[in-house]
Amino acid sequence: MSEQKKYIETVWHGRGGQGAITASQLIADSAYHEGFKGVTTAPSFGAERRGAPVMAFLRLAENPIRVFSQIDEPDIVVVLDPTLLPVIRLEEHLKEETTVIVNTTHSPEQIGLGKFKKVGTADITAIALQNSLTIAGSAILNTPILGAFSKTTGLVGLESIEAAIISRFGEKRGRLNVKAAEEAFKSTTIHNRSND
Protein backbone atom coordinates (compact mmCIF):
# COMPACT_ATOMS: atom_id res chain seq x y z
CA MET A 1 0.00 0.00 0.00
CA SER A 2 1.49 3.38 -0.98
CA GLU A 3 2.31 6.08 1.58
CA GLN A 4 -0.33 8.50 0.33
CA LYS A 5 -3.14 6.00 -0.16
CA LYS A 6 -4.93 4.83 2.97
CA TYR A 7 -6.79 1.91 1.44
CA ILE A 8 -6.39 -0.99 -0.93
CA GLU A 9 -9.38 -0.55 -3.23
CA THR A 10 -10.96 -3.29 -5.34
CA VAL A 11 -13.79 -3.12 -7.87
CA TRP A 12 -15.64 -6.34 -8.75
CA HIS A 13 -17.48 -6.64 -12.08
CA GLY A 14 -19.96 -9.41 -12.80
CA ARG A 15 -23.51 -10.13 -13.87
CA GLY A 16 -26.48 -10.60 -11.59
CA GLY A 17 -26.50 -14.14 -10.22
CA GLN A 18 -22.77 -14.85 -10.74
CA GLY A 19 -21.79 -13.88 -7.20
CA ALA A 20 -19.65 -10.73 -7.53
CA ILE A 21 -21.20 -9.14 -4.45
CA THR A 22 -20.88 -12.31 -2.36
CA ALA A 23 -17.26 -12.71 -3.51
CA SER A 24 -16.48 -9.17 -2.36
CA GLN A 25 -18.11 -9.87 1.02
CA LEU A 26 -16.16 -13.13 1.43
CA ILE A 27 -12.84 -11.40 0.72
CA ALA A 28 -13.84 -8.71 3.25
CA ASP A 29 -14.45 -11.44 5.85
CA SER A 30 -11.17 -13.15 4.92
CA ALA A 31 -9.22 -9.89 5.15
CA TYR A 32 -10.65 -9.16 8.58
CA HIS A 33 -9.55 -12.65 9.63
CA GLU A 34 -6.06 -11.82 8.27
CA GLY A 35 -5.84 -8.77 10.52
CA PHE A 36 -7.08 -5.88 8.38
CA LYS A 37 -8.85 -3.57 10.86
CA GLY A 38 -10.52 -1.50 8.14
CA VAL A 39 -12.84 -3.47 5.85
CA THR A 40 -15.83 -2.11 3.93
CA THR A 41 -17.77 -3.49 0.99
CA ALA A 42 -20.76 -2.08 -0.89
CA PRO A 43 -22.75 -3.24 -3.93
CA SER A 44 -23.79 -1.16 -6.92
CA PHE A 45 -26.76 -2.31 -9.00
CA GLY A 46 -28.06 -1.21 -12.36
CA ALA A 47 -31.16 -3.08 -13.48
CA GLU A 48 -31.67 -5.59 -10.68
CA ARG A 49 -32.15 -8.78 -12.63
CA ARG A 50 -30.19 -11.95 -13.29
CA GLY A 51 -27.63 -11.32 -16.03
CA ALA A 52 -27.52 -7.53 -15.65
CA PRO A 53 -24.09 -5.98 -14.94
CA VAL A 54 -23.35 -5.48 -11.24
CA MET A 55 -20.40 -4.03 -9.36
CA ALA A 56 -19.12 -4.25 -5.82
CA PHE A 57 -16.60 -1.99 -4.09
CA LEU A 58 -14.18 -3.29 -1.47
CA ARG A 59 -11.75 -1.32 0.69
CA LEU A 60 -9.12 -2.86 2.95
CA ALA A 61 -7.01 -0.85 5.39
CA GLU A 62 -4.73 -1.36 8.36
CA ASN A 63 -6.88 1.02 10.43
CA PRO A 64 -10.70 1.20 10.86
CA ILE A 65 -12.52 3.00 8.05
CA ARG A 66 -16.09 4.13 7.42
CA VAL A 67 -16.03 4.73 3.66
CA PHE A 68 -18.59 3.04 1.39
CA SER A 69 -18.52 5.30 -1.68
CA GLN A 70 -17.87 4.28 -5.25
CA ILE A 71 -14.24 3.61 -6.22
CA ASP A 72 -12.87 5.50 -9.23
CA GLU A 73 -9.19 4.49 -9.21
CA PRO A 74 -8.99 0.90 -7.96
CA ASP A 75 -5.77 -0.88 -7.10
CA ILE A 76 -7.38 -4.19 -8.12
CA VAL A 77 -10.16 -5.04 -10.59
CA VAL A 78 -11.84 -8.45 -10.66
CA VAL A 79 -13.89 -9.44 -13.71
CA LEU A 80 -16.10 -12.51 -13.23
CA ASP A 81 -17.62 -12.35 -16.71
CA PRO A 82 -15.19 -11.69 -19.59
CA THR A 83 -18.07 -10.62 -21.88
CA LEU A 84 -18.14 -7.40 -19.81
CA LEU A 85 -14.62 -6.41 -20.92
CA PRO A 86 -15.72 -4.59 -24.12
CA VAL A 87 -18.31 -2.68 -22.06
CA ILE A 88 -16.16 -1.65 -19.07
CA ARG A 89 -13.06 -0.89 -21.23
CA LEU A 90 -10.54 -1.11 -18.40
CA GLU A 91 -7.58 -0.22 -20.59
CA GLU A 92 -9.12 3.18 -21.38
CA HIS A 93 -9.46 4.55 -17.87
CA LEU A 94 -7.22 2.58 -15.48
CA LYS A 95 -3.50 2.96 -14.82
CA GLU A 96 -1.13 0.22 -15.94
CA GLU A 97 -0.27 -0.44 -12.27
CA THR A 98 -3.82 -1.70 -11.61
CA THR A 99 -3.86 -5.44 -10.91
CA VAL A 100 -6.53 -7.18 -12.99
CA ILE A 101 -8.01 -10.62 -12.30
CA VAL A 102 -10.15 -12.16 -15.05
CA ASN A 103 -12.19 -15.31 -15.55
CA THR A 104 -10.78 -16.28 -18.95
CA THR A 105 -8.77 -18.86 -20.88
CA HIS A 106 -7.11 -16.12 -22.98
CA SER A 107 -3.91 -14.15 -22.49
CA PRO A 108 -4.11 -10.47 -21.43
CA GLU A 109 -3.11 -9.39 -24.95
CA GLN A 110 -5.91 -11.43 -26.53
CA ILE A 111 -8.57 -9.68 -24.42
CA GLY A 112 -7.26 -6.11 -24.58
CA LEU A 113 -5.47 -6.07 -21.21
CA GLY A 114 -1.91 -6.03 -22.48
CA LYS A 115 -1.09 -2.64 -20.95
CA PHE A 116 -1.48 -3.83 -17.36
CA LYS A 117 1.66 -4.87 -15.48
CA LYS A 118 -0.05 -7.68 -13.56
CA VAL A 119 -2.99 -9.79 -14.74
CA GLY A 120 -4.22 -13.00 -13.13
CA THR A 121 -6.24 -15.37 -15.32
CA ALA A 122 -8.08 -18.62 -14.62
CA ASP A 123 -10.95 -20.56 -16.15
CA ILE A 124 -13.28 -19.91 -13.22
CA THR A 125 -16.38 -20.95 -15.17
CA ALA A 126 -14.98 -24.43 -15.88
CA ILE A 127 -14.01 -24.87 -12.21
CA ALA A 128 -17.49 -23.85 -11.07
CA LEU A 129 -19.16 -26.26 -13.51
CA GLN A 130 -16.81 -29.14 -12.60
CA ASN A 131 -17.74 -28.67 -8.95
CA SER A 132 -21.50 -28.37 -9.67
CA LEU A 133 -21.62 -24.77 -8.46
CA THR A 134 -24.66 -23.81 -10.51
CA ILE A 135 -28.14 -22.37 -10.15
CA ALA A 136 -30.61 -23.05 -12.95
CA GLY A 137 -27.74 -24.19 -15.15
CA SER A 138 -25.70 -21.00 -14.70
CA ALA A 139 -22.24 -21.14 -13.12
CA ILE A 140 -21.85 -19.47 -9.73
CA LEU A 141 -18.40 -17.93 -9.74
CA ASN A 142 -18.13 -16.30 -6.31
CA THR A 143 -16.05 -18.90 -4.46
CA PRO A 144 -13.70 -20.07 -7.25
CA ILE A 145 -12.74 -16.45 -8.03
CA LEU A 146 -11.52 -16.13 -4.42
CA GLY A 147 -8.69 -18.55 -5.16
CA ALA A 148 -7.61 -16.45 -8.14
CA PHE A 149 -7.79 -13.30 -6.00
CA SER A 150 -5.64 -14.88 -3.29
CA LYS A 151 -2.94 -16.11 -5.67
CA THR A 152 -2.77 -12.93 -7.75
CA THR A 153 -2.79 -10.37 -4.93
CA GLY A 154 -1.34 -12.24 -1.95
CA LEU A 155 -3.57 -10.12 0.31
CA VAL A 156 -5.47 -13.02 1.88
CA GLY A 157 -4.49 -16.65 2.32
CA LEU A 158 -6.48 -19.75 1.46
CA GLU A 159 -6.95 -20.58 5.15
CA SER A 160 -8.75 -17.29 5.78
CA ILE A 161 -10.83 -17.78 2.65
CA GLU A 162 -11.75 -21.29 3.79
CA ALA A 163 -12.86 -19.96 7.19
CA ALA A 164 -15.00 -17.27 5.53
CA ILE A 165 -16.62 -19.79 3.15
CA ILE A 166 -17.44 -22.31 5.89
CA SER A 167 -18.84 -19.54 8.08
CA ARG A 168 -21.05 -18.33 5.23
CA PHE A 169 -22.24 -21.63 3.71
CA GLY A 170 -21.87 -24.17 6.52
CA GLU A 171 -19.61 -27.21 6.64
CA LYS A 172 -21.18 -29.48 3.98
CA ARG A 173 -21.90 -26.91 1.27
CA GLY A 174 -18.83 -24.94 2.26
CA ARG A 175 -16.39 -27.80 1.60
CA LEU A 176 -17.40 -27.98 -2.08
CA ASN A 177 -16.85 -24.22 -2.40
CA VAL A 178 -13.50 -24.43 -0.61
CA LYS A 179 -12.41 -27.13 -3.07
CA ALA A 180 -13.34 -24.85 -5.99
CA ALA A 181 -11.36 -21.95 -4.49
CA GLU A 182 -8.33 -24.20 -4.00
CA GLU A 183 -8.54 -25.46 -7.59
CA ALA A 184 -8.75 -21.90 -8.89
CA PHE A 185 -5.73 -20.90 -6.77
CA LYS A 186 -3.68 -23.72 -8.30
CA SER A 187 -4.77 -23.03 -11.87
CA THR A 188 -4.38 -19.24 -11.84
CA THR A 189 -1.71 -17.90 -14.18
CA ILE A 190 -0.10 -14.58 -13.23
CA HIS A 191 1.06 -12.54 -16.22
CA ASN A 192 3.71 -9.97 -15.23
CA ARG A 193 4.69 -7.36 -17.79
CA SER A 194 8.11 -5.92 -17.13
CA ASN A 195 8.82 -2.21 -17.57
CA ASP A 196 9.65 -1.50 -21.19
C-alpha positions as CSV (number, residue, x, y, z in Angstrom):
1,M,0.0,0.0,0.0
2,S,1.5,3.4,-1.0
3,E,2.3,6.1,1.6
4,Q,-0.3,8.5,0.3
5,K,-3.1,6.0,-0.2
6,K,-4.9,4.8,3.0
7,Y,-6.8,1.9,1.4
8,I,-6.4,-1.0,-0.9
9,E,-9.4,-0.6,-3.2
10,T,-11.0,-3.3,-5.3
11,V,-13.8,-3.1,-7.9
12,W,-15.6,-6.3,-8.7
13,H,-17.5,-6.6,-12.1
14,G,-20.0,-9.4,-12.8
15,R,-23.5,-10.1,-13.9
16,G,-26.5,-10.6,-11.6
17,G,-26.5,-14.1,-10.2
18,Q,-22.8,-14.9,-10.7
19,G,-21.8,-13.9,-7.2
20,A,-19.6,-10.7,-7.5
21,I,-21.2,-9.1,-4.4
22,T,-20.9,-12.3,-2.4
23,A,-17.3,-12.7,-3.5
24,S,-16.5,-9.2,-2.4
25,Q,-18.1,-9.9,1.0
26,L,-16.2,-13.1,1.4
27,I,-12.8,-11.4,0.7
28,A,-13.8,-8.7,3.2
29,D,-14.4,-11.4,5.8
30,S,-11.2,-13.2,4.9
31,A,-9.2,-9.9,5.1
32,Y,-10.7,-9.2,8.6
33,H,-9.6,-12.6,9.6
34,E,-6.1,-11.8,8.3
35,G,-5.8,-8.8,10.5
36,F,-7.1,-5.9,8.4
37,K,-8.8,-3.6,10.9
38,G,-10.5,-1.5,8.1
39,V,-12.8,-3.5,5.8
40,T,-15.8,-2.1,3.9
41,T,-17.8,-3.5,1.0
42,A,-20.8,-2.1,-0.9
43,P,-22.7,-3.2,-3.9
44,S,-23.8,-1.2,-6.9
45,F,-26.8,-2.3,-9.0
46,G,-28.1,-1.2,-12.4
47,A,-31.2,-3.1,-13.5
48,E,-31.7,-5.6,-10.7
49,R,-32.1,-8.8,-12.6
50,R,-30.2,-11.9,-13.3
51,G,-27.6,-11.3,-16.0
52,A,-27.5,-7.5,-15.7
53,P,-24.1,-6.0,-14.9
54,V,-23.4,-5.5,-11.2
55,M,-20.4,-4.0,-9.4
56,A,-19.1,-4.2,-5.8
57,F,-16.6,-2.0,-4.1
58,L,-14.2,-3.3,-1.5
59,R,-11.8,-1.3,0.7
60,L,-9.1,-2.9,2.9
61,A,-7.0,-0.9,5.4
62,E,-4.7,-1.4,8.4
63,N,-6.9,1.0,10.4
64,P,-10.7,1.2,10.9
65,I,-12.5,3.0,8.0
66,R,-16.1,4.1,7.4
67,V,-16.0,4.7,3.7
68,F,-18.6,3.0,1.4
69,S,-18.5,5.3,-1.7
70,Q,-17.9,4.3,-5.3
71,I,-14.2,3.6,-6.2
72,D,-12.9,5.5,-9.2
73,E,-9.2,4.5,-9.2
74,P,-9.0,0.9,-8.0
75,D,-5.8,-0.9,-7.1
76,I,-7.4,-4.2,-8.1
77,V,-10.2,-5.0,-10.6
78,V,-11.8,-8.5,-10.7
79,V,-13.9,-9.4,-13.7
80,L,-16.1,-12.5,-13.2
81,D,-17.6,-12.3,-16.7
82,P,-15.2,-11.7,-19.6
83,T,-18.1,-10.6,-21.9
84,L,-18.1,-7.4,-19.8
85,L,-14.6,-6.4,-20.9
86,P,-15.7,-4.6,-24.1
87,V,-18.3,-2.7,-22.1
88,I,-16.2,-1.6,-19.1
89,R,-13.1,-0.9,-21.2
90,L,-10.5,-1.1,-18.4
91,E,-7.6,-0.2,-20.6
92,E,-9.1,3.2,-21.4
93,H,-9.5,4.5,-17.9
94,L,-7.2,2.6,-15.5
95,K,-3.5,3.0,-14.8
96,E,-1.1,0.2,-15.9
97,E,-0.3,-0.4,-12.3
98,T,-3.8,-1.7,-11.6
99,T,-3.9,-5.4,-10.9
100,V,-6.5,-7.2,-13.0
101,I,-8.0,-10.6,-12.3
102,V,-10.1,-12.2,-15.1
103,N,-12.2,-15.3,-15.6
104,T,-10.8,-16.3,-18.9
105,T,-8.8,-18.9,-20.9
106,H,-7.1,-16.1,-23.0
107,S,-3.9,-14.2,-22.5
108,P,-4.1,-10.5,-21.4
109,E,-3.1,-9.4,-25.0
110,Q,-5.9,-11.4,-26.5
111,I,-8.6,-9.7,-24.4
112,G,-7.3,-6.1,-24.6
113,L,-5.5,-6.1,-21.2
114,G,-1.9,-6.0,-22.5
115,K,-1.1,-2.6,-20.9
116,F,-1.5,-3.8,-17.4
117,K,1.7,-4.9,-15.5
118,K,0.0,-7.7,-13.6
119,V,-3.0,-9.8,-14.7
120,G,-4.2,-13.0,-13.1
121,T,-6.2,-15.4,-15.3
122,A,-8.1,-18.6,-14.6
123,D,-10.9,-20.6,-16.2
124,I,-13.3,-19.9,-13.2
125,T,-16.4,-21.0,-15.2
126,A,-15.0,-24.4,-15.9
127,I,-14.0,-24.9,-12.2
128,A,-17.5,-23.8,-11.1
129,L,-19.2,-26.3,-13.5
130,Q,-16.8,-29.1,-12.6
131,N,-17.7,-28.7,-9.0
132,S,-21.5,-28.4,-9.7
133,L,-21.6,-24.8,-8.5
134,T,-24.7,-23.8,-10.5
135,I,-28.1,-22.4,-10.2
136,A,-30.6,-23.0,-12.9
137,G,-27.7,-24.2,-15.2
138,S,-25.7,-21.0,-14.7
139,A,-22.2,-21.1,-13.1
140,I,-21.9,-19.5,-9.7
141,L,-18.4,-17.9,-9.7
142,N,-18.1,-16.3,-6.3
143,T,-16.1,-18.9,-4.5
144,P,-13.7,-20.1,-7.2
145,I,-12.7,-16.4,-8.0
146,L,-11.5,-16.1,-4.4
147,G,-8.7,-18.5,-5.2
148,A,-7.6,-16.4,-8.1
149,F,-7.8,-13.3,-6.0
150,S,-5.6,-14.9,-3.3
151,K,-2.9,-16.1,-5.7
152,T,-2.8,-12.9,-7.7
153,T,-2.8,-10.4,-4.9
154,G,-1.3,-12.2,-2.0
155,L,-3.6,-10.1,0.3
156,V,-5.5,-13.0,1.9
157,G,-4.5,-16.6,2.3
158,L,-6.5,-19.7,1.5
159,E,-7.0,-20.6,5.2
160,S,-8.7,-17.3,5.8
161,I,-10.8,-17.8,2.7
162,E,-11.8,-21.3,3.8
163,A,-12.9,-20.0,7.2
164,A,-15.0,-17.3,5.5
165,I,-16.6,-19.8,3.1
166,I,-17.4,-22.3,5.9
167,S,-18.8,-19.5,8.1
168,R,-21.0,-18.3,5.2
169,F,-22.2,-21.6,3.7
170,G,-21.9,-24.2,6.5
171,E,-19.6,-27.2,6.6
172,K,-21.2,-29.5,4.0
173,R,-21.9,-26.9,1.3
174,G,-18.8,-24.9,2.3
175,R,-16.4,-27.8,1.6
176,L,-17.4,-28.0,-2.1
177,N,-16.8,-24.2,-2.4
178,V,-13.5,-24.4,-0.6
179,K,-12.4,-27.1,-3.1
180,A,-13.3,-24.8,-6.0
181,A,-11.4,-21.9,-4.5
182,E,-8.3,-24.2,-4.0
183,E,-8.5,-25.5,-7.6
184,A,-8.7,-21.9,-8.9
185,F,-5.7,-20.9,-6.8
186,K,-3.7,-23.7,-8.3
187,S,-4.8,-23.0,-11.9
188,T,-4.4,-19.2,-11.8
189,T,-1.7,-17.9,-14.2
190,I,-0.1,-14.6,-13.2
191,H,1.1,-12.5,-16.2
192,N,3.7,-10.0,-15.2
193,R,4.7,-7.4,-17.8
194,S,8.1,-5.9,-17.1
195,N,8.8,-2.2,-17.6
196,D,9.7,-1.5,-21.2
